[in-house]
Amino acid sequence: MNRNYEECLKACLECLEACNNCFDACLKEEDVKMMAECIRLDRECADICAFTAQAITRNSPFTSQIMELCADICERCAEECAKHEHDHCQRCAEACRKCAEACRKMIA
């Protein structure tokens, strides 16, 4: 695996962790209904980041397409999380942006 893939893999794993942390923290917020879209996107994003990490490590022939989808979902999750002032949402938005950037860099 080349260095660029290592950076992307690291970004995916960090995003996965941030999304899971955000998901868990959102469920504990006072107004959970207000956090519904954030929670949904946290799950989607964590799942695609895990799948992307697997694709990278097994040299999937679909890695580029998976990275493209991962970047799209990460960007959408970052947009949603950025709407909320909670620290966990802001940290998640930043991790999502970094992951999207790393994936886009790989498929450029």
FIDREN-861969 format. One line per field, with one value per residue (C-alpha): x, y, z; residue in three letters. Coordinates in nm, 4 decimals. Each point is the difference from the previous one (the first is absolute). Layout:
N
px <- (X, ...)
py <- (Y, ...)
pz <- (Z, ...)
residuo <- (ALA, ...)
END
This chain:
108
px <- (0.0000, 0.1489, 0.0313, -0.2998, -0.2224, 0.1364, -0.1004, -0.3469, -0.0400, 0.0988, -0.2496, -0.2763, 0.0681, 0.0130, -0.3266, -0.1594, 0.0945, -0.1190, -0.3336, -0.0554, 0.0838, -0.2335, -0.2770, 0.0243, 0.0169, -0.2940, -0.2154, 0.0684, -0.0946, -0.3093, -0.1820, 0.0764, -0.2644, 0.1919, 0.3096, -0.1737, 0.1617, 0.3408, -0.0414, -0.1098, 0.2927, 0.2458, -0.1066, 0.0192, 0.3404, 0.1453, -0.1159, 0.1452, 0.3287, 0.0281, -0.0840, 0.2531, 0.2709, -0.0772, 0.0101, 0.3387, 0.1553, -0.1216, 0.0919, -0.3572, -0.0395, -0.2814, 0.2096, -0.0272, -0.3781, -0.0290, 0.2266, -0.2155, -0.3132, 0.1849, 0.1028, -0.3590, -0.1444, 0.2762, -0.0688, -0.3717, 0.0652, 0.2421, -0.2654, -0.2567, 0.2336, 0.1266, -0.3555, 0.0207, 0.2082, 0.0752, 0.3716, -0.0561, -0.1763, 0.2741, 0.2716, -0.1960, -0.0437, 0.3751, 0.0811, -0.2542, 0.1530, 0.3480, -0.1213, -0.1830, 0.3123, 0.2216, -0.2380, -0.0278, 0.3793, 0.0273, -0.2450, 0.1224)
py <- (0.0000, 0.3359, 0.2982, 0.1829, -0.2973, -0.0096, 0.3637, -0.0661, -0.3117, 0.1978, 0.2759, -0.2581, -0.1630, 0.3355, 0.1017, -0.3313, 0.0614, 0.3627, -0.0990, -0.2752, 0.2399, 0.2640, -0.2564, -0.1125, 0.3544, 0.1160, -0.2744, 0.1501, 0.3557, 0.1505, 0.0484, -0.3257, 0.0717, 0.3114, -0.2198, -0.2660, 0.0961, 0.0287, -0.3435, -0.1532, 0.1491, -0.0994, -0.3620, 0.0220, 0.1649, -0.2420, -0.2933, 0.1300, 0.0898, -0.3558, -0.1413, 0.2300, -0.1083, -0.3615, 0.0717, 0.1701, -0.2799, -0.2743, 0.1870, -0.0112, 0.0681, 0.2392, 0.2120, 0.3175, -0.0207, -0.0773, 0.2952, 0.2272, -0.1075, 0.0315, 0.3575, 0.0897, -0.1417, 0.1543, 0.3416, -0.0334, -0.1112, 0.2903, 0.2457, -0.1362, -0.0217, 0.3539, 0.1267, -0.1057, 0.1771, -0.3111, -0.0788, -0.3575, 0.1257, 0.2513, -0.2657, -0.2367, 0.2648, 0.0593, -0.3728, -0.0393, 0.2869, -0.1505, -0.3417, 0.1419, 0.1915, -0.3083, -0.2100, 0.2667, 0.0311, -0.3744, -0.0020, 0.3233)
pz <- (0.0000, -0.0986, 0.2336, -0.1468, 0.0736, 0.3544, 0.0514, -0.1381, 0.2121, 0.3105, -0.0861, -0.0501, 0.3350, 0.1793, -0.1641, 0.0956, 0.3627, -0.0049, -0.1559, 0.2556, 0.2840, -0.1446, -0.0515, 0.3622, 0.1362, -0.2158, 0.1491, 0.3431, -0.0963, 0.1576, -0.3323, -0.1825, -0.2657, -0.1030, -0.0425, -0.2138, -0.3320, 0.1653, 0.1575, -0.3320, -0.1899, 0.2741, -0.0537, -0.3788, 0.0155, 0.2557, -0.2100, -0.3278, 0.1727, 0.1344, -0.3426, -0.1673, 0.2445, -0.0849, -0.3737, 0.0359, 0.2041, -0.2329, -0.3206, -0.1257, -0.3723, 0.1037, 0.2366, -0.2098, -0.0227, 0.3703, 0.0844, -0.2149, 0.1883, 0.3311, -0.0836, -0.0947, 0.3215, 0.2139, -0.1525, 0.0694, 0.3586, 0.0511, -0.1242, 0.2445, 0.2979, -0.0620, 0.0604, 0.3655, 0.2628, 0.2043, 0.0255, -0.1165, -0.3130, -0.0772, 0.0453, -0.2227, -0.2698, -0.0046, -0.0207, -0.2810, -0.1970, 0.0370, -0.1111, -0.3014, -0.0972, 0.0357, -0.2102, -0.2701, -0.0091, -0.0650, -0.2906, -0.1611)
residuo <- (MET, ASN, ARG, ASN, TYR, GLU, GLU, CYS, LEU, LYS, ALA, CYS, LEU, GLU, CYS, LEU, GLU, ALA, CYS, ASN, ASN, CYS, PHE, ASP, ALA, CYS, LEU, LYS, GLU, GLU, ASP, VAL, LYS, MET, MET, ALA, GLU, CYS, ILE, ARG, LEU, ASP, ARG, GLU, CYS, ALA, ASP, ILE, CYS, ALA, PHE, THR, ALA, GLN, ALA, ILE, THR, ARG, ASN, SER, PRO, PHE, THR, SER, GLN, ILE, MET, GLU, LEU, CYS, ALA, ASP, ILE, CYS, GLU, ARG, CYS, ALA, GLU, GLU, CYS, ALA, LYS, HIS, GLU, HIS, ASP, HIS, CYS, GLN, ARG, CYS, ALA, GLU, ALA, CYS, ARG, LYS, CYS, ALA, GLU, ALA, CYS, ARG, LYS, MET, ILE, ALA)
END
